[in-house]
Amino acid sequence: MRIGAHVESDDPLAAAKAVGADAVQFFLSDPQAWETPQPHPRAAELRAAADAGEIELYVHAPYRINLASTNNRLRIPSRKLLAEHAEAAAAIGAKGLIVHGGHVTAKDDIQVGFDNWRKAFQGAAKTGGYPLPILIENTAGGDHACARRFENLARLWDAIGEFEPGFCLDTCHAYCGGEDLTGIVDRLRGITGRVDLVHANGTNDGFDSGRDRHANITDSALDPELVVHVIGSSGATAVVENPNGAAAVTADVAYLRERLAS
């Protein structure tokens, strides 16, 4: 079982070594922009390390992507940007591309959001499908989100499950989104059939708060042992997304490694 971290994209392998991780996640472009990803300057090095099994690589898609949107000016560029990131991520040997579940507006029928997700996968299938697994991540907030409440997640999988998307479980998002972490892996497998990656995050916000603010795993409103149990029961790689600096990331990685080994 690998324990990883979200790191800066300039030298992911060095960053992984610095925090004691054997898996990394990073962006390939500005996460708040609509930028086409450029070839990574260390692409050959990353690909060689991934192919040799020395490290697992994951790429997070930009936050602006919203495949569920009913707004053509947002949905169509989202499809294009996701496809571009999928190609770029596959080129460096990434195991998956993580993308948020997206949302519709209050005036929309949420079923249209699920239908739009299906159209994205159908469009990709016409040219052979995405070149690596698309890992859909649950989100913390929004009453009209496609992947916050698990009843909506089930409807999303009804729409796209045949295309075999992957799933990324974020512990902070689940807790703040109103989903109990006790037994969550079994519940998810009943919906998606899989958990491919865990974003192992603490939070200082309350249950069902709808807020997305990550915190140190051991200094959190979320019981750290629940996070450990989720990772252990999933058997998936865990990635720490701690915004509090390298020392905090290193501490989270070390804590998870120690607890999961015991």
C-alpha positions as CSV (number, residue, x, y, z in Angstrom):
1,M,0.0,0.0,0.0
2,R,1.5,3.3,-1.1
3,I,1.3,6.6,0.8
4,G,1.7,9.7,-1.3
5,A,1.3,13.5,-1.3
6,H,0.2,16.3,-3.5
7,V,3.3,18.2,-4.5
8,E,4.4,21.0,-6.8
9,S,4.8,20.0,-10.4
10,D,8.3,21.2,-11.1
11,D,10.2,18.1,-9.7
12,P,7.7,15.6,-8.4
13,L,10.2,12.9,-7.8
14,A,12.4,15.1,-5.6
15,A,9.4,16.3,-3.8
16,A,8.2,12.8,-3.1
17,K,11.6,11.9,-1.7
18,A,11.6,15.0,0.5
19,V,8.3,14.1,2.3
20,G,8.8,10.3,2.3
21,A,6.1,9.5,-0.3
22,D,6.1,6.7,-2.8
23,A,3.2,8.2,-4.8
24,V,2.6,11.8,-5.9
25,Q,-0.2,13.9,-7.3
26,F,0.3,17.2,-9.0
27,F,-1.2,19.6,-11.5
28,L,0.0,19.9,-15.1
29,S,-1.2,23.5,-15.4
30,D,-2.7,26.3,-13.3
31,P,-5.6,24.7,-11.5
32,Q,-7.7,27.9,-11.7
33,A,-7.2,28.5,-15.4
34,W,-8.1,27.1,-18.8
35,E,-4.6,26.3,-19.9
36,T,-3.7,23.5,-22.2
37,P,-1.0,21.4,-20.4
38,Q,2.4,21.7,-21.9
39,P,4.9,18.7,-22.1
40,H,6.4,18.2,-18.6
41,P,10.1,19.1,-18.6
42,R,10.8,15.9,-16.7
43,A,8.5,13.7,-18.7
44,A,11.1,11.0,-19.5
45,E,12.3,10.8,-16.0
46,L,8.7,10.6,-14.6
47,R,7.7,8.0,-17.2
48,A,10.8,5.8,-16.4
49,A,10.2,5.9,-12.7
50,A,6.5,5.1,-13.1
51,D,7.2,2.3,-15.6
52,A,9.8,0.8,-13.2
53,G,7.2,0.8,-10.3
54,E,9.4,3.2,-8.3
55,I,6.5,5.6,-7.8
56,E,2.8,6.0,-8.7
57,L,1.9,9.2,-10.4
58,Y,-1.5,10.9,-10.4
59,V,-2.6,14.1,-12.1
60,H,-5.3,16.4,-10.8
61,A,-7.4,18.1,-13.4
62,P,-8.0,21.9,-13.1
63,Y,-10.8,22.9,-10.7
64,R,-12.6,24.9,-13.4
65,I,-13.6,21.7,-15.2
66,N,-17.4,21.1,-14.8
67,L,-18.6,18.3,-17.1
68,A,-22.1,18.5,-15.6
69,S,-22.7,22.2,-16.4
70,T,-25.7,23.2,-18.5
71,N,-23.8,26.2,-19.6
72,N,-22.3,25.5,-23.1
73,R,-19.5,28.0,-22.5
74,L,-18.4,26.0,-19.5
75,R,-19.2,22.5,-20.4
76,I,-17.7,22.3,-23.8
77,P,-14.3,23.8,-22.8
78,S,-14.4,21.4,-19.8
79,R,-14.6,18.4,-22.1
80,K,-11.7,19.7,-24.2
81,L,-9.6,20.5,-21.2
82,L,-10.2,17.1,-19.6
83,A,-9.2,15.3,-22.8
84,E,-6.0,17.4,-23.1
85,H,-5.1,16.6,-19.5
86,A,-5.8,13.0,-20.0
87,E,-3.4,12.8,-22.9
88,A,-0.7,14.7,-21.0
89,A,-1.1,12.6,-17.9
90,A,-0.9,9.4,-19.9
91,A,2.3,10.6,-21.5
92,I,4.1,10.7,-18.2
93,G,2.8,7.3,-17.0
94,A,0.1,8.5,-14.6
95,K,-2.2,5.9,-13.1
96,G,-5.2,8.2,-13.2
97,L,-6.5,11.7,-13.8
98,I,-8.6,13.0,-10.9
99,V,-11.6,15.3,-11.7
100,H,-14.3,16.8,-9.4
101,G,-17.8,15.6,-9.9
102,G,-19.2,19.0,-10.9
103,H,-22.6,20.6,-10.4
104,V,-25.6,22.2,-12.0
105,T,-27.3,25.4,-10.8
106,A,-30.4,25.7,-8.6
107,K,-32.7,26.2,-11.6
108,D,-31.5,23.1,-13.4
109,D,-32.7,19.5,-13.2
110,I,-29.7,17.6,-11.8
111,Q,-30.5,14.8,-14.2
112,V,-29.2,17.0,-17.0
113,G,-25.9,17.1,-15.2
114,F,-25.7,13.3,-15.2
115,D,-26.7,13.2,-18.8
116,N,-23.9,15.7,-19.6
117,W,-21.3,13.5,-17.9
118,R,-22.5,10.6,-20.1
119,K,-22.2,12.7,-23.2
120,A,-18.6,13.4,-22.3
121,F,-17.7,9.8,-22.0
122,Q,-19.7,8.9,-25.1
123,G,-17.7,11.5,-27.0
124,A,-14.4,10.2,-25.8
125,A,-15.5,6.6,-26.7
126,K,-15.9,7.6,-30.3
127,T,-12.1,8.1,-30.6
128,G,-11.1,5.1,-28.4
129,G,-11.8,6.5,-25.0
130,Y,-9.6,8.3,-22.5
131,P,-6.0,7.1,-22.5
132,L,-6.0,6.5,-18.7
133,P,-8.5,6.1,-16.0
134,I,-10.6,9.1,-15.1
135,L,-11.0,9.1,-11.3
136,I,-14.1,11.1,-10.3
137,E,-13.7,12.7,-6.9
138,N,-16.5,13.3,-4.3
139,T,-17.0,16.9,-3.3
140,A,-17.8,18.6,-0.1
141,G,-20.2,21.3,-0.9
142,G,-23.1,22.3,-3.1
143,D,-26.8,21.3,-2.9
144,H,-26.7,20.6,-6.7
145,A,-23.5,18.7,-6.9
146,C,-23.2,15.4,-8.8
147,A,-20.8,13.7,-6.4
148,R,-21.4,15.1,-2.9
149,R,-24.4,13.1,-1.7
150,F,-24.1,9.4,-2.4
151,E,-27.6,9.2,-3.7
152,N,-26.5,11.5,-6.5
153,L,-23.3,9.6,-6.9
154,A,-25.4,6.5,-7.6
155,R,-27.3,8.4,-10.3
156,L,-24.1,9.5,-11.8
157,W,-22.8,5.9,-12.0
158,D,-26.1,4.8,-13.5
159,A,-25.3,7.3,-16.3
160,I,-21.6,6.5,-16.8
161,G,-20.8,3.2,-15.1
162,E,-20.6,1.3,-18.4
163,F,-17.6,3.4,-19.4
164,E,-15.7,2.1,-16.3
165,P,-14.7,5.4,-14.6
166,G,-12.6,5.2,-11.5
167,F,-13.4,6.8,-8.1
168,C,-11.3,8.9,-5.8
169,L,-12.6,9.2,-2.2
170,D,-11.7,12.3,-0.3
171,T,-12.1,11.9,3.4
172,C,-12.5,15.6,4.1
173,H,-15.0,16.0,1.4
174,A,-17.0,13.0,2.5
175,Y,-17.2,14.1,6.1
176,C,-17.9,17.8,5.3
177,G,-20.3,16.7,2.6
178,G,-22.4,14.8,5.1
179,E,-21.3,11.2,4.5
180,D,-20.3,9.1,7.5
181,L,-16.9,7.5,7.1
182,T,-17.8,4.4,9.1
183,G,-18.4,1.7,6.5
184,I,-18.0,4.2,3.6
185,V,-15.8,2.0,1.5
186,D,-18.4,-0.8,1.4
187,R,-21.1,1.7,0.6
188,L,-19.0,3.2,-2.2
189,R,-18.2,-0.2,-3.6
190,G,-22.0,-0.9,-3.7
191,I,-22.4,2.2,-5.9
192,T,-19.2,2.4,-8.0
193,G,-17.8,-1.1,-7.6
194,R,-14.4,0.4,-6.7
195,V,-12.2,2.9,-4.8
196,D,-9.1,3.6,-6.8
197,L,-7.5,6.3,-4.7
198,V,-8.0,7.9,-1.3
199,H,-7.4,11.6,-0.7
200,A,-6.4,11.3,3.0
201,N,-7.3,14.6,4.5
202,G,-8.3,16.0,7.8
203,T,-10.6,19.0,8.3
204,N,-11.3,21.7,10.9
205,D,-14.9,22.0,9.8
206,G,-17.9,20.1,11.0
207,F,-19.8,17.2,9.7
208,D,-22.1,18.2,6.8
209,S,-20.7,21.7,6.9
210,G,-20.3,21.8,3.1
211,R,-16.8,23.4,3.5
212,D,-13.7,22.2,1.8
213,R,-10.7,23.2,4.0
214,H,-8.1,20.5,4.5
215,A,-6.2,20.2,7.8
216,N,-3.5,18.0,9.4
217,I,-4.7,14.5,9.8
218,T,-3.8,14.3,13.5
219,D,-5.1,17.8,14.3
220,S,-8.6,17.6,12.8
221,A,-12.3,17.5,13.6
222,L,-12.2,14.2,11.8
223,D,-11.0,11.2,13.8
224,P,-7.6,10.3,12.3
225,E,-8.2,6.6,13.0
226,L,-11.3,6.8,10.7
227,V,-9.0,8.1,7.9
228,V,-6.6,5.2,8.6
229,H,-9.4,2.7,8.6
230,V,-10.8,4.0,5.3
231,I,-7.4,3.6,3.6
232,G,-6.9,0.1,5.1
233,S,-10.3,-1.1,4.1
234,S,-10.0,0.3,0.6
235,G,-6.5,-1.2,-0.1
236,A,-6.0,1.8,-2.3
237,T,-3.1,4.3,-2.6
238,A,-3.5,7.3,-0.3
239,V,-2.5,10.8,-1.2
240,V,-2.2,13.5,1.4
241,E,-3.4,17.0,0.4
242,N,-2.1,19.0,3.3
243,P,-1.9,22.8,2.6
244,N,0.2,23.6,5.7
245,G,3.7,23.1,4.3
246,A,6.3,20.4,3.8
247,A,6.7,19.6,7.5
248,A,3.0,19.0,7.9
249,V,2.9,16.8,4.7
250,T,5.9,14.8,5.9
251,A,4.2,14.3,9.3
252,D,0.9,13.1,7.7
253,V,2.7,10.7,5.4
254,A,4.8,9.3,8.3
255,Y,1.7,9.0,10.5
256,L,-0.3,7.0,7.9
257,R,2.7,4.8,7.1
258,E,3.2,3.9,10.8
259,R,-0.5,3.3,11.5
260,L,-1.1,1.3,8.4
261,A,1.9,-0.9,9.2
262,S,0.7,-1.7,12.7
